Amino acid sequence: MSAPCNVVVLISGSGSNLQALIDSLGEDNPARICAVISNRPEALGLQRAQAAGIATHVVRHKDFTDREAFDAALMEIIDTHEPQLVVLAGFMRILTSGFVRHYQSRLLNIHPSLLPKYKGLDTHRRALEAGDREHGCSVHFVTEELDGGPVAIQAAFIIEPDESIDALTGRVHAAEHIIYPLAVRWFAEGRLRLAEQGAMLDDIPLPATGHLLRI
Ligand code: GRF
């Protein structure tokens, strides 16, 4: 098996993606979550991590006067764990360029849309209002462009006629719980990486929208 890959996960809320990652770890998976950090002390994800015996930290963004100071404190804690990969799993803070550059090529995010569609917030409503036929989610490498880094994998599905926003949100979440563990595993196995030409899987450049999983 490949060498262990230490992963630090950043969260702000429920942490259902964190839970999916925790559940995907096993003897044949080189990824190992060494810490979970939240900017909110009340984040349910912290309890999920503790229940799995994972170290947790809280860095409250409100304790800092600016983004640079907050990100510097975050980086200091992250780096004590010497991670090969940093995973944003519902981390609701915009990161500084300094932070993004520091973790360049080893920073992944999950976004609830088929990027490049619907960067930013409110993605399910926007997909419904646009009358889209398809919706889904994307795992991408983080670059300085918000929700704009090279995509590793997408899960796409057909929107049902008259599908409610709640139903759609639930289906996107379920899809996230499939593709995030997969992307993290590929990264930990050395199969997924960011090269100059973009995201690569098994040394083959991925298309701009990443590997597509239709569900
Ligand atoms: C997910 O929908 C993810 O796409 C977005 O934030 C949400 C996090 O959910 N970035 P959870 O905290 O993992 O349940």
Residues whose N, C-alpha, C, O or C-beta is under 5 A from the ligand:
A	BS01	GRF	G13 S14 G15 S16 N17 L18 A89 G90 I110 H111 P112
